[in-house]
Amino acid sequence: MKKIFSIVAAMLFAAVAGAADKVTLTVSNSLKSARSGEMIEVPVSQVKAKLGNAEKLVVTDADGKEIPSQITYDGKLIFQVGVAAKGKSVYYVQAGTPKEYEAKVFGRQFPERVDDIAWENDLVAFRCYGPALQRSGERAWGYDIWNKRTSKLVVNDRYAKELDADMARACQKLRKLGQNDLADDVYNAISYHVDHGNGMDCYKVGPTLGCGTSALLVNDGKEIAYSRCYVSYEILDRGPLRFTVRLVYDAPEKLENNKVSEYRIISLDAGSQLNKATVGYEGLNVAMPIATGIIVHNENPTAYVLNAGAGYMGYEDLGDPNQYKEKYRAKQNKDFGKIYVGAVYPQKVNEVKYQEGENLPGACGHILGISTLKPGASYTYYFGSGWSRNPETSFHSLTDWEAYLSKFAQQVKNPLKVSVK
């Protein structure tokens, strides 16, 4: 027995003695344009194996300066890199305890607001709707946009102010006293539908696909089978660089009798305008068309760009003009700016088109990117937004937004390559 222990100890010692002090990651860019702040992924198991299965990892740049990193739920080491056009950059990973990095992403469920799930990074914020809203009868099914013009994380604070019980009681009391104008002023002072310096919610969703929700198409591709609100969720990554949530939906409309359920895995990385979404259906036994949709509102019915070849589509939204009571509109609607919405496809899409729609309050239809989903397969795409009033970015026209989508699509199709030594 002692001999066996001695042999095992010797093997362990040899493994540790043969472990590298650090791992070198060389990141290569095949494009003729520089890439800055892009997130890369490296299998944690591959790195740890070279470091003697170290428990914790520290990432540094070529000068030895530590940079923020994260290990994701699916076993990836991620961090942001910068690489010159047609260039290479070197990073190092070694065993050690990383610093506590400032979070660049955040998200959680808000049961205090009918089960919303809201999430954000340093540039953008989004939300989707849950079972409590579904039970209320309100029809809001697609993803919502919360515009930001700060790099700070604001979602928690916006909900806290909007749902402040003392302010709600004050408004209620003023209305009972007939002071409706004053009650409106008090509400506007806390509402996230008003820009108080960090952005606002002025995007309208309703019974639509909102800012890039996916859905199956039925009736020869003429009708959208809406999945309505999620029924369960699990948060998989909480930052500091990536937020990931898994959502489960019941059978979509028009497919209730087919015992089909849907799942979506949505990730948002620091520094990105777009979320990554992977969608699949349990119980789907035939290939069906699946679409990513962006709602086209009546105020700007033709302000969209469609490029199936390059793999993107985009739209310029002007916000909801009926967001406020008429007495406030002249002032508040000036704050809407322009909301840029887009979707990018890593794989070839069958078609990108505008499709008219009925029963879409305040809207005339959707732009759709259509692919084919086979049984047992998943569908991956990117969706997101930009805002003309965000000083952290430079989107002032649909042309600016299209340039971003075009570059993002090119980068997705030509990912940075990482060698591990």
C-alpha positions as CSV (number, residue, x, y, z in Angstrom):
1,M,0.0,0.0,0.0
2,K,2.8,2.4,0.9
3,K,4.4,1.6,-2.5
4,I,1.2,2.6,-4.3
5,F,0.9,5.9,-2.4
6,S,4.5,6.6,-3.2
7,I,3.9,6.0,-6.9
8,V,0.8,8.3,-6.9
9,A,2.7,11.0,-5.1
10,A,5.5,10.8,-7.5
11,M,3.1,11.1,-10.5
12,L,1.4,14.1,-9.0
13,F,4.8,15.8,-8.3
14,A,5.9,15.1,-11.8
15,A,2.7,16.6,-13.2
16,V,3.0,19.7,-11.1
17,A,6.7,20.0,-11.8
18,G,5.9,19.8,-15.5
19,A,3.2,22.5,-15.3
20,A,3.9,25.8,-17.1
21,D,4.3,29.0,-15.1
22,K,2.0,30.8,-17.6
23,V,0.1,30.1,-20.8
24,T,0.6,32.2,-23.8
25,L,-2.5,33.1,-25.9
26,T,-1.8,34.6,-29.3
27,V,-4.9,36.3,-30.8
28,S,-4.9,36.7,-34.6
29,N,-7.1,39.0,-36.7
30,S,-7.6,38.0,-40.4
31,L,-9.5,41.2,-41.3
32,K,-8.2,44.4,-42.7
33,S,-9.7,46.5,-39.9
34,A,-8.6,46.7,-36.3
35,R,-10.7,45.0,-33.6
36,S,-11.1,46.7,-30.2
37,G,-12.8,45.5,-27.1
38,E,-14.0,42.3,-28.7
39,M,-14.6,39.3,-26.4
40,I,-12.7,36.1,-27.0
41,E,-13.4,32.6,-25.5
42,V,-10.8,30.0,-24.6
43,P,-11.7,26.6,-23.1
44,V,-10.8,26.7,-19.4
45,S,-9.9,23.0,-19.4
46,Q,-7.3,23.6,-22.1
47,V,-5.6,26.4,-20.1
48,K,-5.8,24.7,-16.7
49,A,-4.3,21.5,-18.1
50,K,-1.1,23.5,-19.0
51,L,-1.1,25.1,-15.5
52,G,-1.3,22.0,-13.5
53,N,-5.1,22.3,-13.1
54,A,-4.9,25.6,-11.3
55,E,-8.1,26.5,-9.4
56,K,-8.1,30.2,-10.3
57,L,-6.8,32.1,-13.3
58,V,-5.3,35.6,-13.9
59,V,-5.1,37.1,-17.4
60,T,-2.5,39.8,-18.3
61,D,-1.7,41.7,-21.4
62,A,1.7,41.6,-23.1
63,D,3.1,44.1,-20.6
64,G,2.0,41.9,-17.6
65,K,-0.9,44.2,-16.6
66,E,-3.9,42.2,-15.3
67,I,-7.1,42.6,-17.3
68,P,-10.6,41.7,-16.3
69,S,-11.7,38.1,-17.1
70,Q,-14.5,35.7,-16.4
71,I,-15.1,32.0,-16.4
72,T,-18.6,31.3,-17.9
73,Y,-21.2,28.7,-17.0
74,D,-20.2,26.6,-20.1
75,G,-16.5,26.4,-19.2
76,K,-15.0,29.3,-21.2
77,L,-12.4,31.8,-20.1
78,I,-13.4,35.2,-21.6
79,F,-11.8,38.6,-21.8
80,Q,-11.7,41.6,-24.1
81,V,-8.9,42.1,-26.5
82,G,-7.5,44.6,-29.0
83,V,-5.9,43.4,-32.3
84,A,-4.5,45.5,-35.1
85,A,-5.7,45.0,-38.7
86,K,-4.2,41.7,-40.0
87,G,-2.3,41.7,-36.7
88,K,-1.6,39.6,-33.6
89,S,-1.8,40.3,-29.9
90,V,-0.3,38.3,-27.0
91,Y,-1.9,37.7,-23.6
92,Y,-0.9,35.5,-20.7
93,V,-2.8,33.3,-18.3
94,Q,-1.3,32.2,-15.0
95,A,-2.5,30.6,-11.8
96,G,-3.6,33.1,-9.1
97,T,-6.4,34.9,-7.5
98,P,-7.9,37.6,-9.8
99,K,-8.8,41.0,-8.6
100,E,-12.5,42.0,-8.0
101,Y,-13.3,43.6,-11.2
102,E,-16.0,46.3,-11.7
103,A,-19.1,44.7,-13.2
104,K,-19.9,45.8,-16.7
105,V,-23.1,43.7,-16.9
106,F,-26.1,43.1,-14.7
107,G,-29.4,41.4,-14.9
108,R,-32.1,39.8,-12.7
109,Q,-35.8,39.0,-12.5
110,F,-38.0,41.7,-11.1
111,P,-41.0,40.0,-9.5
112,E,-42.0,43.4,-8.1
113,R,-42.7,44.5,-11.7
114,V,-44.8,41.5,-13.0
115,D,-41.8,39.2,-13.4
116,D,-39.8,41.3,-15.9
117,I,-36.3,40.1,-16.5
118,A,-34.0,43.1,-17.3
119,W,-30.4,43.1,-18.2
120,E,-27.7,45.5,-19.3
121,N,-24.1,46.2,-20.1
122,D,-22.1,49.5,-20.2
123,L,-23.9,50.6,-23.4
124,V,-27.4,49.1,-23.7
125,A,-30.3,47.6,-21.6
126,F,-33.1,45.2,-22.5
127,R,-36.0,43.4,-20.8
128,C,-38.5,40.6,-21.5
129,Y,-41.8,39.8,-19.9
130,G,-42.8,37.0,-17.6
131,P,-45.7,34.9,-16.2
132,A,-47.2,37.6,-14.0
133,L,-47.6,39.9,-17.0
134,Q,-49.1,37.0,-19.0
135,R,-51.6,36.3,-16.3
136,S,-52.6,40.0,-16.2
137,G,-53.8,39.8,-19.8
138,E,-51.5,42.5,-21.0
139,R,-50.2,41.7,-24.5
140,A,-46.4,42.4,-24.5
141,W,-44.3,39.6,-26.1
142,G,-41.2,40.8,-27.7
143,Y,-37.9,42.1,-26.3
144,D,-37.9,45.7,-25.0
145,I,-35.2,48.4,-25.3
146,W,-34.1,50.6,-22.4
147,N,-32.0,53.4,-23.8
148,K,-28.9,54.4,-21.9
149,R,-26.5,57.3,-22.1
150,T,-24.2,56.4,-19.3
151,S,-21.7,53.6,-18.9
152,K,-23.0,53.0,-15.3
153,L,-25.4,50.1,-14.5
154,V,-28.8,51.7,-14.1
155,V,-31.5,49.0,-14.3
156,N,-31.8,48.3,-10.6
157,D,-32.0,52.0,-9.8
158,R,-34.7,52.7,-12.5
159,Y,-37.0,50.0,-11.1
160,A,-36.4,51.1,-7.5
161,K,-37.5,54.7,-8.4
162,E,-40.4,53.7,-10.6
163,L,-41.8,51.3,-8.0
164,D,-41.1,53.4,-4.9
165,A,-44.1,52.8,-2.6
166,D,-43.9,56.2,-0.9
167,M,-44.0,58.0,-4.2
168,A,-46.9,55.8,-5.3
169,R,-48.9,56.7,-2.2
170,A,-48.2,60.4,-2.6
171,C,-49.5,60.3,-6.2
172,Q,-52.6,58.4,-5.1
173,K,-53.3,60.9,-2.4
174,L,-52.9,63.8,-4.8
175,R,-55.3,62.3,-7.2
176,K,-57.9,61.7,-4.4
177,L,-57.5,65.4,-3.7
178,G,-58.1,66.3,-7.3
179,Q,-54.5,67.4,-7.8
180,N,-54.0,65.3,-11.0
181,D,-51.5,67.7,-12.6
182,L,-49.4,67.7,-9.6
183,A,-49.6,63.9,-9.3
184,D,-48.5,63.6,-12.9
185,D,-45.5,65.8,-12.2
186,V,-44.5,63.7,-9.2
187,Y,-44.8,60.5,-11.2
188,N,-42.7,62.0,-14.1
189,A,-40.0,62.9,-11.5
190,I,-39.4,59.2,-10.9
191,S,-40.5,57.4,-14.0
192,Y,-38.1,55.5,-16.2
193,H,-40.2,56.8,-19.2
194,V,-38.5,60.2,-18.6
195,D,-34.8,60.8,-19.1
196,H,-33.3,61.9,-15.7
197,G,-29.8,61.9,-17.1
198,N,-29.0,58.3,-17.8
199,G,-31.5,57.4,-20.5
200,M,-35.1,56.3,-20.7
201,D,-37.6,53.7,-21.9
202,C,-39.5,55.1,-24.9
203,Y,-39.6,52.0,-27.1
204,K,-43.0,50.4,-27.7
205,V,-43.3,46.6,-27.9
206,G,-46.9,45.4,-27.4
207,P,-48.0,42.1,-29.1
208,T,-45.1,42.1,-31.5
209,L,-41.5,40.7,-31.8
210,G,-40.1,44.0,-30.4
211,C,-36.4,44.5,-31.0
212,G,-35.4,41.1,-32.3
213,T,-37.4,38.3,-30.8
214,S,-37.5,35.0,-32.8
215,A,-40.6,33.0,-33.7
216,L,-41.7,30.2,-35.9
217,L,-43.7,31.0,-39.0
218,V,-46.8,29.1,-39.9
219,N,-49.4,29.2,-42.8
220,D,-46.7,29.0,-45.5
221,G,-44.6,31.6,-43.7
222,K,-47.3,34.2,-43.7
223,E,-48.1,34.2,-40.0
224,I,-45.9,34.6,-36.9
225,A,-46.4,32.1,-34.1
226,Y,-45.8,34.3,-31.1
227,S,-44.4,32.6,-28.0
228,R,-45.8,35.3,-25.6
229,C,-44.1,35.6,-22.2
230,Y,-41.5,33.2,-20.6
231,V,-42.7,30.6,-18.1
232,S,-39.4,29.9,-16.3
233,Y,-35.8,31.1,-16.3
234,E,-32.3,30.5,-15.0
235,I,-29.5,33.0,-14.8
236,L,-26.3,31.3,-15.9
237,D,-23.7,34.1,-15.9
238,R,-23.7,37.2,-13.7
239,G,-20.7,39.0,-14.9
240,P,-18.5,40.9,-14.6
241,L,-18.1,40.7,-18.4
242,R,-21.0,38.5,-19.5
243,F,-24.6,38.1,-18.5
244,T,-26.5,35.0,-19.6
245,V,-30.0,33.9,-19.0
246,R,-31.9,30.8,-20.1
247,L,-35.6,31.3,-20.8
248,V,-38.3,28.6,-21.3
249,Y,-41.6,29.3,-23.2
250,D,-44.7,27.3,-23.6
251,A,-45.9,26.2,-27.1
252,P,-46.2,29.2,-29.4
253,E,-49.6,30.5,-30.6
254,K,-51.0,28.3,-33.3
255,L,-48.8,25.3,-32.1
256,E,-50.4,24.6,-28.7
257,N,-51.7,21.2,-29.7
258,N,-48.2,20.1,-30.9
259,K,-46.7,19.8,-27.4
260,V,-43.8,22.1,-28.5
261,S,-41.8,24.1,-26.0
262,E,-39.1,26.7,-26.6
263,Y,-35.9,27.6,-24.9
264,R,-33.7,30.7,-25.5
265,I,-30.2,31.3,-24.2
266,I,-29.4,35.1,-24.3
267,S,-25.9,36.5,-23.5
268,L,-24.8,40.1,-23.4
269,D,-21.1,41.0,-23.3
270,A,-19.5,44.2,-22.0
271,G,-18.9,46.7,-24.8
272,S,-21.4,45.2,-27.3
273,Q,-24.6,46.7,-28.7
274,L,-25.9,43.2,-29.5
275,N,-27.0,40.2,-27.5
276,K,-26.2,36.6,-28.7
277,A,-29.4,34.4,-28.8
278,T,-29.5,30.7,-29.2
279,V,-33.0,29.3,-29.7
280,G,-34.4,25.7,-29.8
281,Y,-37.7,23.8,-29.7
282,E,-38.4,20.6,-27.8
283,G,-41.0,18.4,-29.6
284,L,-40.6,19.9,-33.0
285,N,-40.8,17.0,-35.5
286,V,-40.7,18.8,-38.8
287,A,-38.4,21.5,-40.3
288,M,-40.1,24.9,-40.0
289,P,-39.2,28.5,-41.0
290,I,-38.0,30.6,-38.1
291,A,-37.7,34.4,-38.2
292,T,-36.0,37.1,-36.2
293,G,-38.3,40.1,-36.2
294,I,-38.1,43.8,-35.6
295,I,-41.3,45.8,-35.3
296,V,-41.7,48.7,-37.8
297,H,-43.7,51.5,-36.3
298,N,-46.0,53.9,-38.2
299,E,-43.9,57.0,-37.5
300,N,-41.0,55.7,-39.6
301,P,-42.4,53.0,-41.9
302,T,-39.6,52.8,-44.5
303,A,-36.5,53.5,-42.4
304,Y,-35.0,50.0,-42.6
305,V,-32.0,48.3,-44.3
306,L,-32.0,44.7,-45.4
307,N,-28.9,42.8,-46.4
308,A,-29.3,39.0,-46.6
309,G,-25.9,38.6,-48.3
310,A,-24.0,40.3,-45.6
311,G,-26.2,38.9,-42.9
312,Y,-27.9,41.8,-41.1
313,M,-31.0,44.0,-41.0
314,G,-31.6,47.3,-39.2
315,Y,-34.3,49.9,-38.4
316,E,-34.5,53.5,-37.1
317,D,-37.2,53.8,-34.5
318,L,-38.5,57.2,-33.3
319,G,-40.0,56.1,-30.0
320,D,-43.6,55.9,-28.9
321,P,-45.2,59.3,-29.5
322,N,-48.1,58.5,-27.2
323,Q,-45.8,57.7,-24.3
324,Y,-47.0,60.7,-22.3
325,K,-50.2,62.7,-21.8
326,E,-50.7,65.3,-24.4
327,K,-49.6,68.2,-22.2
328,Y,-46.1,66.7,-21.8
329,R,-45.5,65.5,-25.3
330,A,-44.0,68.6,-26.8
331,K,-41.2,68.6,-24.2
332,Q,-40.8,64.9,-23.5
333,N,-40.9,63.5,-27.1
334,K,-37.8,65.7,-27.9
335,D,-35.9,63.4,-25.6
336,F,-36.6,60.3,-27.6
337,G,-33.8,60.8,-30.1
338,K,-33.5,57.9,-32.6
339,I,-33.4,54.3,-31.5
340,Y,-31.5,52.0,-33.8
341,V,-32.5,48.3,-33.8
342,G,-30.7,45.5,-35.5
343,A,-30.1,41.8,-36.0
344,V,-27.1,39.9,-37.3
345,Y,-26.9,36.3,-38.6
346,P,-23.7,34.3,-38.4
347,Q,-25.0,31.7,-40.9
348,K,-26.7,32.3,-44.2
349,V,-30.3,33.3,-44.0
350,N,-33.0,32.3,-46.6
351,E,-34.5,35.7,-46.8
352,V,-34.6,39.2,-45.2
353,K,-37.7,41.1,-46.0
354,Y,-40.4,43.5,-44.8
355,Q,-43.8,41.9,-44.0
356,E,-47.0,43.8,-43.3
357,G,-48.9,42.8,-40.3
358,E,-52.4,43.2,-38.8
359,N,-53.4,43.9,-35.2
360,L,-50.1,45.6,-34.4
361,P,-50.9,48.7,-32.3
362,G,-49.1,51.7,-33.7
363,A,-47.2,49.5,-36.2
364,C,-47.5,48.5,-39.8
365,G,-45.4,45.3,-39.8
366,H,-42.0,43.6,-39.1
367,I,-38.8,43.3,-40.9
368,L,-37.9,39.6,-40.8
369,G,-34.7,37.5,-41.2
370,I,-35.9,34.0,-42.1
371,S,-34.0,30.8,-41.7
372,T,-35.0,27.1,-41.5
373,L,-35.0,25.3,-38.2
374,K,-34.7,21.5,-38.3
375,P,-35.9,19.1,-35.5
376,G,-33.3,18.9,-32.8
377,A,-31.2,21.8,-34.1
378,S,-30.7,25.3,-32.6
379,Y,-30.8,28.7,-34.2
380,T,-28.3,31.4,-33.3
381,Y,-28.3,35.1,-34.1
382,Y,-27.6,38.5,-32.6
383,F,-30.0,41.3,-31.7
384,G,-29.7,44.7,-30.1
385,S,-29.8,48.4,-30.3
386,G,-28.1,51.8,-30.2
387,W,-29.3,55.3,-29.3
388,S,-28.5,58.6,-30.9
389,R,-28.4,60.3,-27.5
390,N,-25.7,58.1,-26.0
391,P,-22.4,60.0,-25.9
392,E,-20.5,56.7,-25.4
393,T,-21.3,55.7,-29.0
394,S,-21.7,57.6,-32.3
395,F,-25.0,56.5,-33.9
396,H,-26.6,59.6,-35.5
397,S,-28.1,58.1,-38.6
398,L,-29.3,54.9,-40.1
399,T,-26.1,54.9,-42.1
400,D,-24.0,54.9,-38.9
401,W,-26.0,52.1,-37.5
402,E,-25.7,50.0,-40.7
403,A,-21.9,50.5,-40.7
404,Y,-21.9,49.0,-37.2
405,L,-24.1,46.1,-38.2
406,S,-22.0,45.4,-41.3
407,K,-18.8,45.4,-39.3
408,F,-20.3,43.2,-36.5
409,A,-21.5,40.7,-39.1
410,Q,-18.1,40.6,-40.7
411,Q,-16.4,40.0,-37.4
412,V,-18.9,37.2,-36.5
413,K,-18.1,35.4,-39.7
414,N,-14.4,35.9,-39.3
415,P,-13.8,35.3,-35.6
416,L,-10.5,36.1,-33.9
417,K,-8.3,33.0,-33.7
418,V,-6.6,32.0,-30.5
419,S,-3.6,29.7,-30.2
420,V,-2.8,28.3,-26.7
421,K,0.8,27.5,-25.8
